[in-house]
């Protein structure tokens, strides 16, 4: 029996015994008991204060749950923080959460959802209020703990009067409790040209946001740590996304081994990536590791070690993920694993575009939105959201990497991390275009 099937069996067995997560006493169909002695059922071990909201949230949170049974197991494991958006599945993700949480004590949960600016603008305060009320209906709840701007791409969006006016009214009516903002950075060809850090620092100085949601990982921690420090000083809660860049290696390694997918990109870029991947495999030989699970754990533990991070939004896609992520709760990074992560960064850095960096975009004469394209590639490979990533790519404004073939590679020349940007963009264009025959 494979590990995923084993984990699923264990969770189903435990659910039938009435085992539920810490502090999450179910109302319907769940006994009010907890077995801490069962080694097969990891539980959340640490809850952290979410800034000035005062809420105690699980250090491992759930980002965009996509399966009711897995979401129920996540709740039973003690996860009490859940992130979604009206834009995920056109509201269907909120509906999924609503169907599940009605069986649990609502006051023990913390639900964050987001309003997505259509064409990057909000129409009016009344429109936002109607959309928040629609989210309440889909979530089957009387209030939203955290209502957020979804993907604030510039400082103008941070200060949007319609959003803040609507939130003031929704707070007075008890329909939302706190206000937040998420950001992945912006396509740098847009005006004004502002980095992810510029946008987040503006949100911190604005003073009206209780929680911020942004990328942070061990590959390039400096920007994230500056944002986290500024949040700490203002007692603003922190949610982390894009926490584990390690999975990128696995996907590219498999492609190079098969040769076919990368072989359809420009030959010169394929040969370069293939050579780099062959060098990178020496990393695993040094440590005599047959897989990279230890490094994946280390990527999460790197963030958990920073006590000013309040929660990491992990995607629980199956029962194995519930076990994998919850057992890391309350743990910290050990010295040897930290050394391996440093070596991984040196050996594999060419495969990881630092989302929100924008340095390469400043140098691109074609204004290719590298940050957004590589983020969609992350969705495609790391999160297995292939069709969603392809739809985002189809709707993305700006030039595409088909213009890069005869370029001198200004993006690569400017990148301080040695990222093989041209090859990765060519592969992303191939994966994300709707003529990709590998997606059913």
MARDO-76872 format. One record per residue (C-alpha): residue number from 0; z, y, x. Coordinates in Angstrom, 3 decimals. Layout:
<rs>
  pos        zz        yy        xx
  NUM         Z         Y         X
...
</rs>
This chain:
<rs>
  pos        zz        yy        xx
    0     0.000     0.000     0.000
    1    -0.951     3.411     1.464
    2     1.631     6.148     1.967
    3     0.432     8.263    -0.954
    4     0.652     5.364    -3.375
    5     4.075     4.456    -1.992
    6     5.336     8.004    -2.495
    7     3.941     8.123    -5.991
    8     5.674     4.867    -6.859
    9     8.967     6.164    -5.479
   10     8.762     9.424    -7.413
   11     7.877     7.668   -10.651
   12    10.742     5.241   -10.123
   13    13.193     8.057    -9.426
   14    12.005    10.046   -12.416
   15    12.664     7.030   -14.632
   16    16.206     6.893   -13.254
   17    16.757    10.514   -14.173
   18    16.986    11.884   -10.648
   19    16.378    15.633   -10.646
   20    16.432    18.441    -8.099
   21    19.338    20.575    -7.004
   22    20.351    22.989    -9.768
   23    17.465    22.057   -12.062
   24    19.108    20.253   -14.961
   25    16.348    19.273   -17.345
   26    16.589    19.923   -21.067
   27    14.259    17.242   -22.343
   28    13.842    13.755   -20.984
   29    15.777    14.257   -17.738
   30    19.330    13.053   -17.125
   31    21.743    15.505   -15.492
   32    22.322    13.450   -12.333
   33    21.388    13.555    -8.660
   34    21.329    10.870    -5.992
   35    21.539    12.369    -2.499
   36    21.786     8.910    -1.033
   37    18.240     7.849    -1.756
   38    16.366     8.334     1.530
   39    13.021     7.937    -0.243
   40    13.521    11.117    -2.277
   41    13.707    14.228    -0.063
   42    15.394    17.239    -1.657
   43    15.327    20.942    -0.960
   44    18.250    21.638     1.345
   45    18.133    25.414     1.659
   46    17.830    28.313    -0.742
   47    17.292    31.839     0.536
   48    17.911    35.258    -0.987
   49    14.591    36.825    -2.008
   50    15.321    40.317    -0.754
   51    16.706    42.826    -3.207
   52    15.735    40.680    -6.183
   53    18.946    38.757    -5.419
   54    17.283    35.508    -6.520
   55    18.064    32.385    -4.502
   56    14.773    30.593    -3.996
   57    13.862    27.327    -2.271
   58    12.750    27.841     1.332
   59     9.784    25.625     0.465
   60     8.033    27.061    -2.570
   61     5.042    25.878    -4.562
   62     1.718    27.667    -4.337
   63    -0.790    27.066    -7.137
   64     0.292    23.664    -8.510
   65    -2.685    21.729    -9.878
   66    -1.233    18.561   -11.395
   67     1.482    18.225   -14.039
   68     2.982    14.994   -12.684
   69     3.120    16.344    -9.134
   70     4.571    19.652   -10.363
   71     7.280    17.737   -12.234
   72     8.121    15.773    -9.079
   73     8.253    19.057    -7.151
   74    10.787    20.432    -9.610
   75    12.802    17.236    -9.418
   76    12.899    17.603    -5.636
   77    14.633    20.974    -6.014
   78    11.739    23.413    -5.582
   79    12.444    26.409    -7.843
   80     9.850    28.970    -6.687
   81     6.321    28.801    -8.133
   82     3.366    31.072    -7.490
   83     0.270    31.347    -9.679
   84    -2.150    33.934   -11.068
   85    -4.093    34.763   -14.198
   86    -7.178    34.291   -12.063
   87    -6.499    30.677   -11.055
   88    -8.678    28.535   -13.268
   89    -9.109    31.462   -15.673
   90    -5.471    31.113   -16.745
   91    -5.390    27.310   -16.829
   92    -2.980    27.138   -13.894
   93    -0.463    29.269   -15.797
   94    -0.893    26.969   -18.789
   95    -0.191    23.925   -16.612
   96     3.046    25.470   -15.346
   97     4.045    26.453   -18.859
   98     3.680    22.899   -20.152
   99     5.968    21.560   -17.421
  100     8.712    24.193   -17.065
  101     9.629    24.073   -20.749
  102    11.447    20.827   -19.909
  103    13.666    22.580   -17.349
  104    16.345    25.251   -17.324
  105    14.239    28.421   -17.135
  106    17.027    30.516   -15.595
  107    17.059    28.225   -12.556
  108    13.381    28.875   -11.840
  109    11.571    31.799   -10.259
  110     7.971    32.249   -11.435
  111     5.529    34.635    -9.771
  112     2.141    35.415   -11.270
  113    -0.465    38.024   -10.453
  114    -2.838    40.457   -12.105
  115    -6.293    40.391   -10.552
  116    -8.110    43.749   -10.384
  117   -11.565    43.248   -11.905
  118   -14.125    44.649    -9.463
  119   -11.123    45.759    -7.393
  120    -9.896    48.238   -10.040
  121    -7.513    48.166   -13.011
  122    -8.890    49.644   -16.235
  123    -5.683    51.108   -17.662
  124    -1.941    50.560   -17.959
  125    -2.450    49.147   -21.461
  126    -4.939    46.618   -20.092
  127    -2.400    45.393   -17.529
  128     0.294    45.141   -20.211
  129    -2.028    43.029   -22.386
  130    -2.823    40.785   -19.437
  131     0.872    40.359   -18.582
  132     1.576    39.398   -22.182
  133    -1.257    36.877   -22.049
  134     0.301    35.373   -18.918
  135     3.653    35.146   -20.727
  136     1.961    33.214   -23.510
  137     0.251    30.797   -21.151
  138     3.479    30.268   -19.175
  139     5.434    29.742   -22.437
  140     8.228    31.956   -21.197
  141     9.902    35.179   -22.376
  142     9.781    36.848   -18.982
  143     7.991    36.722   -15.624
  144    10.281    36.882   -12.610
  145     7.717    38.483   -10.303
  146     4.549    40.281   -11.424
  147     2.163    41.060    -8.588
  148    -1.084    42.792    -7.683
  149    -3.427    40.000    -6.685
  150    -5.181    40.687    -3.376
  151    -4.585    44.368    -2.715
  152    -7.516    45.160    -0.424
  153    -6.644    48.761     0.385
  154    -3.890    51.362     0.233
  155    -5.406    52.902    -2.916
  156    -4.660    49.621    -4.685
  157    -1.047    49.720    -3.387
  158    -0.497    53.045    -5.142
  159    -2.411    52.204    -8.333
  160    -0.849    54.374   -11.053
  161    -1.999    52.079   -13.868
  162    -0.250    49.071   -12.347
  163     3.025    50.862   -11.658
  164     3.086    52.568   -15.065
  165     2.489    49.218   -16.759
  166     5.209    47.521   -14.718
  167     7.716    50.250   -15.606
  168     7.021    49.605   -19.292
  169     7.115    45.815   -18.911
  170    10.451    46.037   -17.096
  171    11.958    48.178   -19.869
  172    10.859    45.582   -22.408
  173    12.325    42.727   -20.346
  174     8.951    41.041   -19.905
  175     8.982    41.202   -16.090
  176    11.897    41.462   -13.670
  177    10.398    42.353   -10.300
  178     7.169    43.739    -8.838
  179     5.163    42.478    -5.874
  180     1.853    42.469    -4.047
  181    -0.306    39.952    -2.200
  182    -2.787    40.706     0.561
  183    -5.163    38.757     2.829
  184    -6.666    41.852     4.434
  185    -9.921    43.549     3.490
  186   -13.612    43.208     4.271
  187   -13.736    45.745     7.089
  188   -17.155    47.117     6.129
  189   -15.561    48.746     3.093
  190   -14.180    52.268     3.204
  191   -11.536    53.188     4.069
  192   -11.215    50.682     6.914
  193    -7.649    49.387     6.758
  194    -6.148    46.265     8.286
  195    -3.854    43.829     6.540
  196    -0.955    45.353     8.480
  197    -1.942    48.876     7.375
  198    -1.920    47.783     3.734
  199     1.372    45.902     3.942
  200     3.150    48.709     5.775
  201     1.935    51.146     3.120
  202     3.361    48.855     0.429
  203     6.704    48.739     2.249
  204     6.838    52.530     2.572
  205     5.793    52.972    -1.063
  206     9.189    51.610    -2.079
  207     8.242    50.194    -5.487
  208     7.554    46.601    -4.415
  209    10.366    44.052    -4.425
  210     8.414    41.192    -2.795
  211     5.345    40.946    -0.539
  212     3.049    37.937    -0.034
  213     0.994    37.635     3.177
  214    -0.331    35.246     5.868
  215     1.932    34.240     8.776
  216     1.710    31.305    11.184
  217     2.307    30.292    14.777
  218    -1.263    30.860    15.946
  219    -0.921    34.653    15.937
  220     2.589    35.566    14.780
  221     2.912    39.142    16.025
  222     1.448    40.976    13.024
  223     3.351    38.806    10.545
  224     6.609    39.330    12.382
  225     6.174    43.104    12.365
  226     5.654    42.983     8.592
  227     8.647    40.676     8.132
  228    10.878    42.962    10.213
  229     9.838    46.011     8.175
  230    10.529    44.097     4.936
  231    13.964    43.128     6.199
  232    14.838    46.762     6.889
  233    13.928    47.704     3.302
  234    15.427    44.511     1.784
  235    12.012    43.461     0.440
  236    11.488    39.757    -0.265
  237     8.901    37.823     1.760
  238     6.520    35.067     0.654
  239     4.310    33.391     3.271
  240     0.820    31.925     2.787
  241    -1.722    30.372     5.212
  242     1.202    28.805     7.055
  243    -0.496    25.790     8.607
  244    -3.722    26.292    10.595
  245    -3.413    22.836    12.197
  246    -5.485    21.110     9.497
  247    -8.536    23.045    10.669
  248    -8.730    20.856    13.780
  249    -8.876    17.624    11.783
  250   -11.829    18.793     9.711
  251   -13.902    19.981    12.639
  252   -13.024    16.943    14.709
  253   -14.341    14.620    12.008
  254   -17.524    16.672    11.689
  255   -18.227    16.547    15.390
  256   -17.554    12.816    15.527
  257   -20.079    12.243    12.745
  258   -22.408    14.863    14.133
  259   -24.469    15.244    10.987
  260   -22.919    18.304     9.328
  261   -22.581    20.419    12.428
  262   -25.952    19.206    13.563
  263   -27.515    21.166    10.698
  264   -26.214    24.448    12.121
  265   -27.984    26.270    14.906
  266   -28.262    23.788    17.803
  267   -26.811    26.127    20.429
  268   -23.687    26.785    18.358
  269   -23.279    23.091    17.587
  270   -23.430    22.167    21.265
  271   -20.860    24.818    22.096
  272   -18.443    23.623    19.422
  273   -18.972    19.991    20.380
  274   -18.146    20.755    24.013
  275   -15.027    22.679    23.027
  276   -13.879    19.887    20.712
  277   -14.270    17.314    23.467
  278   -12.082    19.459    25.712
  279    -9.568    19.920    22.904
  280    -9.088    16.161    22.490
  281    -7.470    16.151    25.922
  282    -4.551    17.903    24.228
  283    -3.740    14.753    22.275
  284    -4.231    12.568    25.312
  285    -1.598    14.578    27.166
  286     0.949    13.856    24.477
  287    -0.272    10.338    23.673
  288    -0.428    11.203    19.973
  289    -2.641     9.282    17.594
  290    -2.320    11.889    14.816
  291    -1.147    15.446    14.371
  292     1.573    15.073    11.742
  293     4.233    16.228    14.202
  294     2.320    19.423    14.883
  295     1.788    20.031    11.157
  296     5.543    19.734    10.635
  297     6.111    22.063    13.556
  298     3.860    24.707    11.974
  299     6.104    24.781     8.892
  300     9.291    24.619    10.968
  301     8.096    27.555    13.065
  302     8.232    29.686     9.907
  303    11.465    28.174     8.581
  304    13.148    29.054    11.877
  305    12.612    32.725    11.006
  306    15.458    33.304     8.555
  307    13.897    36.577     7.386
  308    11.130    34.559     5.697
  309    12.391    33.814     2.208
  310     9.924    31.148     1.058
  311     6.731    29.410     2.183
  312     4.199    28.747    -0.554
  313     2.936    25.220     0.123
  314     0.271    23.503    -1.944
  315     1.629    20.257    -3.395
  316    -1.595    18.428    -4.172
  317    -0.178    14.913    -4.444
  318     3.071    12.933    -4.289
  319     2.832    12.559    -0.534
  320     2.871    16.343    -0.217
  321     6.109    16.535    -2.228
  322     7.792    14.192     0.219
  323     6.178    15.769     3.270
  324     7.114    19.372     2.538
  325    10.527    18.954     0.927
  326    11.861    16.868     3.820
  327    11.188    19.872     6.069
  328    13.443    22.114     3.977
  329    16.386    23.419     5.979
  330    14.967    22.281     9.325
  331    14.117    24.392    12.366
  332    11.732    24.135    15.284
  333    12.907    22.003    18.215
  334    12.169    22.959    21.805
  335     9.748    20.134    22.517
  336     7.767    20.743    19.324
  337     7.675    24.453    20.152
  338     6.147    23.591    23.519
  339     3.536    21.401    21.817
  340     2.668    24.235    19.413
  341     2.156    26.602    22.338
  342    -0.118    24.083    24.005
  343    -1.963    23.512    20.725
  344    -2.547    27.253    20.392
  345    -3.982    27.389    23.909
  346    -6.147    24.301    23.394
  347    -7.310    24.837    19.812
  348    -7.283    28.605    19.411
  349   -11.088    28.728    19.380
  350   -11.087    27.024    15.949
  351    -8.706    29.371    14.143
  352    -9.858    32.747    12.906
  353    -6.727    34.882    12.502
  354    -6.959    35.899     8.851
  355    -6.361    39.632     8.437
  356    -7.057    40.451    12.102
  357   -10.383    42.313    11.518
  358   -11.056    42.845    15.258
  359   -14.369    40.978    15.160
  360   -15.464    42.798    12.012
  361   -15.081    46.137    13.762
  362   -17.607    44.948    16.376
  363   -20.146    43.397    13.975
  364   -23.357    45.470    13.692
  365   -24.279    43.650    10.449
  366   -20.914    44.247     8.723
  367   -20.463    40.534     8.002
  368   -17.103    40.071     6.162
  369   -15.784    37.501     8.652
  370   -12.181    37.667     7.390
  371   -13.127    36.754     3.826
  372   -15.643    34.078     4.835
  373   -13.164    32.293     7.092
  374   -10.515    32.515     4.376
  375   -12.883    30.801     1.946
  376   -13.608    28.195     4.616
  377    -9.829    27.624     4.802
  378    -9.765    27.074     1.034
  379   -12.712    24.700     1.347
  380   -11.266    22.511     4.112
  381    -7.504    22.943     4.298
  382    -6.829    23.274     0.573
  383    -9.685    21.053    -0.651
  384   -10.689    23.712    -3.200
  385   -14.374    23.269    -2.509
  386   -15.891    24.554    -5.737
  387   -13.515    27.505    -5.930
  388   -14.313    28.494    -2.347
  389   -18.037    28.223    -3.025
  390   -17.760    30.405    -6.124
  391   -15.814    33.050    -4.195
  392   -18.466    32.955    -1.488
  393   -21.267    33.356    -4.002
  394   -19.580    36.468    -5.426
  395   -18.701    37.953    -2.023
  396   -20.310    41.326    -1.400
  397   -21.712    42.139     2.018
  398   -23.990    40.329     4.439
  399   -23.802    36.591     5.073
  400   -23.892    34.630     8.361
  401   -27.586    33.841     8.064
  402   -27.995    37.191     9.844
  403   -26.017    35.899    12.821
  404   -28.582    33.476    14.249
  405   -30.315    35.948    16.530
  406   -27.256    38.103    17.167
  407   -25.764    38.441    20.652
  408   -22.356    37.436    19.296
  409   -20.480    40.750    19.310
  410   -17.784    39.077    17.194
  411   -17.061    36.463    19.856
  412   -17.209    39.001    22.646
  413   -14.579    41.158    20.932
  414   -12.223    38.338    19.863
  415    -9.061    38.319    22.036
  416    -8.395    34.701    21.056
  417   -11.697    33.172    22.156
  418   -12.610    32.040    18.639
  419   -16.055    30.382    18.411
  420   -16.891    32.781    15.597
  421   -20.675    32.345    15.433
  422   -20.475    28.585    15.164
  423   -17.655    28.704    12.614
  424   -19.541    31.254    10.512
  425   -22.681    29.103    10.597
  426   -20.675    26.097     9.454
  427   -18.913    28.131     6.764
  428   -22.242    29.390     5.427
  429   -23.506    25.832     5.268
  430   -20.369    24.528     3.519
  431   -19.954    27.385     1.057
  432   -23.558    27.851    -0.038
  433   -24.421    26.234    -3.362
  434   -27.248    24.272    -1.795
  435   -24.590    22.119    -0.065
  436   -25.506    18.610    -1.210
  437   -22.133    17.184    -0.148
  438   -20.336    18.755    -3.102
  439   -20.682    17.039    -6.454
</rs>
